[in-house]
Amino acid sequence: MVMSNKLTFFVPYHTGYAHVELILSFASFADVHLFIYKWNPSQQLVRNFFSNSKQVHVHEFSIDSILTELIKQQQQQQCRVVILLTASINYSLGQLQYRYFSSIQKYVPAIIDVYSTGHCMYGCQSCAHENSHRLPITFTNYMRTKHLKSIEINKNNEIIVCPSFSSVEAPFSLLSNKEIVEQIMAFSFPHIIKLHPLMYPSTNDENPLFPFSDQEQKHAYQLCNSKNILPDTQTNTLKLIEHARVLICDSDSSIPFEALYFNDKKHIFVYETIEQQSKEDDRRKYFHTFYNVQQLDTLLERYFAGELECKTEKSHEFFLEKYEEPDGKEIERLANIRQWMINENHHQNIDVEKIKKELKDQFSSSTQIGAYVSGEYTTAEIQNIFYAEMYDTFGTLLDNLDEF
């Protein structure tokens, strides 16, 4: 695939390693400028990861840095900018990001699209499948690099544990189940554990957007102390899944669906709670489900005895019902579908002060999540702003009570 020198991707970045594969996929097609939020505790980690990349350029997020780079891009004849949103539009952060950059787009014709990438695949609550154009961009970097020796792994690791995460309000993840986590820690057979990138404690403890439950954090720490844990720098999970025979994972995750691509009779053990069993899920017929230790043990015993039914014989056909066949050229097709490569004259003077005023009016501190989206503050500054407002409001209420 030939890289485009007429297109540039701008990405507001709010995680650590969680979106690295996605960035590498888009960087295979055009230069990527990452704008890392000041409140993102993984800012230095991301800078270090891409420090030797010629295609990925890292900046601290601010409206000044974004507009400065936009002016530079606009000075290049026929250059077009696409804003890629890594936050899911199913949640408030992604929705407000879309509003934020759409507001900028009104004044900057060089921004030709504000697009939510659909970084999660079918089956995950973060997935906006209808916005994916059926393109499996999660597979792009894997398809392009799977034969490189630099990412070779131990192909003898036939059992992989890939837990996801949930929330305090709905603790439905494998990491929320104490007995199952203890059983995984006690596994005596060869296996590897790959946590979701957001669950590695060393890089995500202080991210304000991911307040995991105490139970999940405790169990993530336990699994990180296992000799079988993979480092968070191993970002190519598909490479691991490729060689696995058994995958132990969560229901609310794209991992079990991604495993359906591999047409080699894998066994997919999916943890789901009683609450989740009531939901319609067309993936479910390809999974062996479990919700307690006894059921997991039974599945493993039957697997080792060679007695476990294979449910994934036609899983690849199901994968192709949802997405096209991956080939590593997904970004090129996405550019054609969304007409990113059409030549137009996008030159127009950028009214920096007008843009900054509109964004400040809309996002500066109207809500806490709005303050995070504006990117102008650190976590401590945002907390101070809103705690101060709460204190002032409470003080006013007390003053009014004294008057009665």
C-alpha positions as CSV (number, residue, x, y, z in Angstrom):
1,M,0.0,0.0,0.0
2,V,1.4,3.4,-1.0
3,M,1.3,6.0,1.7
4,S,-0.6,9.2,1.0
5,N,1.3,12.5,1.3
6,K,-1.9,14.5,0.8
7,L,-3.7,13.2,3.8
8,T,-3.0,13.5,7.6
9,F,-4.8,12.0,10.5
10,F,-5.2,13.9,13.8
11,V,-6.1,11.8,16.8
12,P,-7.1,13.0,20.3
13,Y,-5.5,10.4,22.5
14,H,-6.9,9.4,25.9
15,T,-5.3,6.0,26.7
16,G,-1.9,4.2,26.7
17,Y,-1.2,1.0,24.8
18,A,-5.0,0.4,24.2
19,H,-5.1,2.1,20.8
20,V,-1.5,1.5,19.6
21,E,-2.5,-1.2,17.0
22,L,-5.1,1.1,15.6
23,I,-2.7,4.0,15.3
24,L,-0.2,1.7,13.5
25,S,-2.9,0.7,11.1
26,F,-3.7,4.3,10.1
27,A,0.0,5.2,10.1
28,S,0.6,2.6,7.3
29,F,-1.5,4.9,5.0
30,A,-0.7,8.5,6.1
31,D,1.1,10.5,8.8
32,V,-0.6,10.5,12.2
33,H,-0.5,13.3,14.7
34,L,-1.4,12.2,18.2
35,F,-2.7,14.9,20.6
36,I,-2.4,13.4,24.1
37,Y,-4.6,14.9,26.8
38,K,-2.9,16.6,29.7
39,W,-4.8,14.4,32.1
40,N,-3.7,11.2,30.4
41,P,-1.2,9.5,32.8
42,S,0.2,7.5,29.9
43,Q,1.5,10.5,28.0
44,Q,5.2,9.7,28.4
45,L,4.6,6.0,27.7
46,V,3.0,6.9,24.4
47,R,5.7,9.3,23.5
48,N,8.3,6.7,24.2
49,F,6.5,4.0,22.2
50,F,6.4,6.2,19.0
51,S,9.7,8.0,19.6
52,N,11.3,6.3,16.6
53,S,8.4,6.4,14.3
54,K,8.6,8.6,11.2
55,Q,4.9,8.5,10.5
56,V,3.5,9.1,14.1
57,H,4.1,12.6,15.6
58,V,3.1,13.2,19.3
59,H,1.9,16.5,20.8
60,E,0.4,17.5,24.1
61,F,-3.3,18.2,23.6
62,S,-4.3,21.8,23.5
63,I,-6.4,24.0,21.2
64,D,-3.2,26.0,20.4
65,S,-1.2,22.9,19.4
66,I,-4.0,21.6,17.3
67,L,-4.6,24.9,15.5
68,T,-0.8,25.3,15.0
69,E,-0.6,21.9,13.3
70,L,-3.7,22.6,11.2
71,I,-2.2,25.8,9.9
72,K,1.0,23.9,9.0
73,Q,-1.0,21.3,7.2
74,Q,-3.1,23.9,5.3
75,Q,0.1,25.6,4.1
76,Q,0.8,22.4,2.3
77,Q,-0.9,22.5,-1.1
78,Q,-3.9,20.1,-1.4
79,C,-3.4,18.6,2.1
80,R,-6.4,17.2,3.8
81,V,-6.9,16.4,7.5
82,V,-9.1,13.7,9.0
83,I,-9.9,13.7,12.7
84,L,-10.0,10.1,14.1
85,L,-11.9,9.7,17.3
86,T,-10.5,6.8,19.4
87,A,-13.2,7.2,22.0
88,S,-16.4,5.3,21.2
89,I,-19.4,7.5,20.2
90,N,-21.5,5.2,22.3
91,Y,-20.3,7.1,25.3
92,S,-20.3,10.7,26.4
93,L,-16.5,11.3,25.8
94,G,-16.7,10.2,22.2
95,Q,-19.9,12.2,21.6
96,L,-18.4,15.4,23.0
97,Q,-15.2,14.8,21.1
98,Y,-17.3,14.7,17.9
99,R,-19.0,18.0,18.8
100,Y,-15.6,19.5,19.7
101,F,-13.9,18.8,16.4
102,S,-17.0,19.4,14.4
103,S,-17.0,22.9,15.8
104,I,-13.4,23.4,14.6
105,Q,-14.3,21.8,11.2
106,K,-16.8,24.7,10.6
107,Y,-13.9,27.1,10.4
108,V,-11.2,24.9,8.9
109,P,-12.1,23.4,5.4
110,A,-8.9,21.4,5.4
111,I,-10.6,19.1,8.0
112,I,-12.6,16.9,5.6
113,D,-14.0,14.4,8.1
114,V,-14.5,13.7,11.8
115,Y,-14.7,10.0,12.0
116,S,-15.2,7.5,14.9
117,T,-12.9,4.6,14.0
118,G,-14.9,1.8,15.5
119,H,-11.8,0.5,17.3
120,C,-13.7,-2.3,19.0
121,M,-15.4,-5.0,16.9
122,Y,-18.7,-6.6,17.0
123,G,-19.8,-7.8,20.5
124,C,-18.3,-5.1,22.5
125,Q,-20.5,-2.3,24.0
126,S,-18.0,0.3,22.6
127,C,-18.5,-1.0,19.0
128,A,-20.4,1.2,16.6
129,H,-20.7,-1.5,13.9
130,E,-23.0,0.5,11.7
131,N,-20.2,3.1,11.4
132,S,-17.5,0.6,10.4
133,H,-18.4,0.2,6.7
134,R,-17.9,-3.5,7.4
135,L,-14.1,-2.9,7.4
136,P,-12.2,-4.9,10.0
137,I,-9.6,-2.2,10.7
138,T,-8.8,-3.9,14.0
139,F,-7.0,-6.5,11.8
140,T,-5.1,-4.2,9.6
141,N,-1.8,-4.0,11.5
142,Y,-2.0,-7.7,12.3
143,M,-2.4,-8.6,8.6
144,R,0.4,-6.3,7.6
145,T,2.9,-7.5,10.2
146,K,2.0,-11.1,11.1
147,H,5.0,-12.6,9.2
148,L,7.6,-10.2,10.8
149,K,10.1,-11.9,13.0
150,S,10.1,-8.9,15.4
151,I,6.7,-10.0,16.8
152,E,7.3,-13.7,16.9
153,I,5.7,-15.3,20.0
154,N,5.8,-18.7,21.7
155,K,3.5,-20.8,19.5
156,N,3.2,-23.5,22.2
157,N,1.0,-21.3,24.3
158,E,-2.3,-23.0,23.4
159,I,-4.4,-21.6,26.3
160,I,-4.8,-17.9,26.6
161,V,-6.7,-16.0,29.2
162,C,-7.9,-12.5,28.0
163,P,-10.1,-10.9,30.6
164,S,-11.8,-7.6,29.9
165,F,-13.3,-5.2,32.4
166,S,-16.7,-3.8,33.4
167,S,-17.8,-1.1,35.8
168,V,-18.7,-0.5,39.4
169,E,-22.4,-0.2,38.5
170,A,-22.4,-3.4,36.4
171,P,-19.7,-5.8,37.7
172,F,-20.1,-8.4,35.0
173,S,-16.5,-9.1,34.0
174,L,-14.4,-12.1,34.7
175,L,-12.1,-9.9,36.8
176,S,-15.1,-9.2,39.1
177,N,-15.4,-12.9,40.0
178,K,-13.0,-13.8,42.9
179,E,-13.3,-17.5,42.6
180,I,-12.6,-17.6,38.9
181,V,-9.6,-15.3,39.2
182,E,-8.2,-17.5,42.0
183,Q,-8.7,-20.6,39.8
184,I,-6.8,-19.0,37.0
185,M,-3.9,-18.2,39.4
186,A,-3.9,-21.9,40.4
187,F,-3.8,-23.3,36.8
188,S,-1.1,-26.0,36.7
189,F,-1.0,-26.4,32.9
190,P,0.9,-24.1,30.5
191,H,-1.0,-20.9,29.7
192,I,-0.5,-17.2,29.2
193,I,-2.5,-14.2,30.5
194,K,-3.1,-11.1,28.5
195,L,-5.0,-8.3,30.3
196,H,-6.9,-5.7,28.5
197,P,-4.4,-2.8,27.9
198,L,-6.5,-0.6,30.2
199,M,-6.2,-3.0,33.1
200,Y,-2.4,-3.1,33.5
201,P,-2.1,-1.2,36.9
202,S,1.3,0.4,36.2
203,T,0.0,2.6,33.4
204,N,-3.7,3.1,34.1
205,D,-4.0,3.6,37.8
206,E,-4.6,7.4,37.5
207,N,-6.6,7.7,34.3
208,P,-9.8,9.6,35.5
209,L,-12.0,8.1,32.8
210,F,-11.5,4.5,33.9
211,P,-12.5,4.2,37.6
212,F,-12.5,0.4,37.8
213,S,-14.0,-1.3,40.8
214,D,-11.8,-2.1,43.7
215,Q,-12.4,-5.8,43.0
216,E,-11.3,-5.6,39.4
217,Q,-8.2,-3.6,40.3
218,K,-7.3,-6.0,43.1
219,H,-7.6,-9.0,40.7
220,A,-5.7,-7.3,38.0
221,Y,-2.8,-6.8,40.4
222,Q,-3.0,-10.5,41.3
223,L,-2.8,-11.6,37.7
224,C,0.0,-9.2,37.0
225,N,2.0,-11.0,39.6
226,S,1.6,-14.3,37.8
227,K,4.6,-15.7,36.0
228,N,2.3,-16.3,33.0
229,I,1.4,-12.6,32.5
230,L,2.4,-11.0,29.3
231,P,3.8,-7.5,29.4
232,D,1.6,-4.6,28.4
233,T,4.0,-3.8,25.6
234,Q,2.7,-6.9,23.8
235,T,-0.1,-5.0,21.9
236,N,-0.7,-7.4,19.1
237,T,-3.4,-9.6,20.7
238,L,-4.5,-11.1,17.4
239,K,-1.1,-12.7,17.0
240,L,-1.7,-14.5,20.3
241,I,-5.2,-15.6,19.3
242,E,-3.9,-16.9,16.0
243,H,-1.9,-19.7,17.8
244,A,-4.3,-20.4,20.6
245,R,-6.3,-23.5,20.9
246,V,-8.4,-22.4,23.8
247,L,-9.4,-18.8,24.6
248,I,-10.8,-17.8,28.0
249,C,-12.4,-14.3,27.8
250,D,-15.4,-12.1,28.6
251,S,-18.8,-11.8,26.9
252,D,-18.7,-8.0,26.7
253,S,-15.6,-7.9,24.6
254,S,-14.6,-8.0,21.0
255,I,-12.0,-10.7,21.7
256,P,-14.4,-13.7,21.3
257,F,-15.6,-12.3,18.0
258,E,-12.1,-11.6,16.7
259,A,-11.3,-15.3,17.4
260,L,-14.1,-16.4,15.1
261,Y,-12.0,-15.1,12.1
262,F,-9.5,-17.9,12.6
263,N,-10.9,-21.0,10.9
264,D,-8.9,-23.6,12.8
265,K,-11.4,-25.1,15.3
266,K,-10.6,-23.1,18.3
267,H,-12.5,-23.5,21.6
268,I,-13.8,-20.2,23.0
269,F,-14.7,-20.2,26.7
270,V,-16.8,-17.1,27.4
271,Y,-17.6,-15.9,30.9
272,E,-21.0,-14.4,31.3
273,T,-23.2,-13.7,34.3
274,I,-26.8,-14.7,34.7
275,E,-27.8,-11.1,33.8
276,Q,-25.9,-11.4,30.5
277,Q,-27.4,-14.7,29.6
278,S,-30.8,-13.1,29.0
279,K,-29.4,-10.8,26.2
280,E,-29.8,-11.8,22.6
281,D,-26.3,-12.6,21.2
282,D,-25.9,-14.1,17.8
283,R,-22.2,-15.0,18.6
284,R,-23.2,-17.2,21.4
285,K,-23.7,-20.4,19.4
286,Y,-19.9,-20.4,18.7
287,F,-19.0,-20.2,22.4
288,H,-18.8,-22.5,25.4
289,T,-20.1,-20.3,28.1
290,F,-19.5,-20.5,31.9
291,Y,-20.3,-18.4,34.9
292,N,-18.6,-20.3,37.8
293,V,-15.5,-22.2,38.6
294,Q,-17.1,-25.6,38.3
295,Q,-18.3,-25.0,34.7
296,L,-14.9,-23.7,33.7
297,D,-13.2,-26.7,35.2
298,T,-15.5,-29.0,33.4
299,L,-14.8,-27.3,30.1
300,L,-11.0,-27.6,30.6
301,E,-11.3,-31.3,31.7
302,R,-13.3,-32.2,28.6
303,Y,-10.8,-30.2,26.4
304,F,-7.8,-32.1,27.8
305,A,-9.6,-35.4,27.4
306,G,-10.4,-34.6,23.8
307,E,-14.1,-34.8,24.5
308,L,-15.1,-31.2,23.9
309,E,-17.4,-30.3,21.1
310,C,-16.0,-27.9,18.5
311,K,-18.4,-25.0,18.0
312,T,-16.3,-22.9,15.7
313,E,-16.2,-24.9,12.5
314,K,-18.3,-22.4,10.6
315,S,-17.2,-19.3,12.6
316,H,-15.3,-17.7,9.7
317,E,-18.6,-17.6,7.7
318,F,-20.2,-15.7,10.6
319,F,-17.3,-13.3,10.7
320,L,-17.8,-12.5,7.1
321,E,-21.5,-11.7,7.7
322,K,-20.3,-8.8,9.8
323,Y,-17.1,-7.7,8.1
324,E,-15.2,-8.1,4.9
325,E,-12.2,-10.5,4.7
326,P,-9.2,-8.7,6.3
327,D,-6.2,-8.1,3.9
328,G,-4.3,-5.2,5.5
329,K,-5.8,-2.7,3.0
330,E,-8.7,-1.6,5.1
331,I,-7.6,2.0,5.5
332,E,-7.2,2.4,1.8
333,R,-10.8,1.2,1.2
334,L,-12.0,3.4,4.1
335,A,-10.4,6.4,2.5
336,N,-12.2,5.6,-0.8
337,I,-15.6,5.0,0.9
338,R,-15.4,8.3,2.8
339,Q,-13.9,10.2,-0.1
340,W,-10.8,11.3,1.7
341,M,-8.7,11.4,-1.4
342,I,-10.8,13.7,-3.6
343,N,-8.8,16.7,-4.7
344,E,-10.3,20.0,-3.6
345,N,-8.9,23.4,-2.7
346,H,-9.3,23.7,1.1
347,H,-7.3,26.8,1.7
348,Q,-8.9,29.4,3.9
349,N,-7.4,31.6,6.6
350,I,-8.0,30.2,10.1
351,D,-9.6,32.5,12.6
352,V,-7.8,31.2,15.6
353,E,-9.4,33.5,18.2
354,K,-13.0,32.9,16.9
355,I,-12.4,29.1,17.2
356,K,-10.9,29.3,20.6
357,K,-13.8,31.5,21.9
358,E,-16.5,29.1,20.6
359,L,-14.7,26.1,22.1
360,K,-14.2,27.8,25.4
361,D,-17.9,28.8,25.6
362,Q,-19.0,25.2,24.8
363,F,-16.5,23.0,26.6
364,S,-14.3,24.8,29.2
365,S,-16.1,23.9,32.4
366,S,-19.8,23.5,31.7
367,T,-19.5,19.8,32.9
368,Q,-16.7,17.7,34.2
369,I,-16.6,15.5,31.0
370,G,-16.6,18.7,28.9
371,A,-13.6,19.9,30.8
372,Y,-11.8,16.6,30.0
373,V,-12.7,16.9,26.3
374,S,-11.4,20.5,26.1
375,G,-8.0,19.1,27.0
376,E,-6.9,22.4,28.7
377,Y,-6.5,21.0,32.2
378,T,-4.8,18.3,34.2
379,T,-6.8,15.9,36.3
380,A,-5.9,17.9,39.5
381,E,-7.0,21.1,37.9
382,I,-10.4,19.7,36.8
383,Q,-11.0,18.2,40.2
384,N,-10.1,21.6,41.8
385,I,-12.5,23.4,39.5
386,F,-15.5,21.2,40.2
387,Y,-14.8,20.6,43.9
388,A,-14.5,24.4,44.3
389,E,-17.9,24.8,42.5
390,M,-19.5,22.2,44.8
391,Y,-18.0,23.9,47.9
392,D,-19.3,27.3,46.8
393,T,-22.8,25.9,46.1
394,F,-22.9,24.1,49.4
395,G,-21.7,27.2,51.2
396,T,-24.4,29.3,49.5
397,L,-27.1,26.8,50.6
398,L,-25.8,27.0,54.2
399,D,-25.9,30.8,54.1
400,N,-29.5,30.7,52.8
401,L,-30.5,28.3,55.6
402,D,-29.2,30.8,58.1
403,E,-31.7,33.3,56.8
404,F,-34.8,31.2,57.5
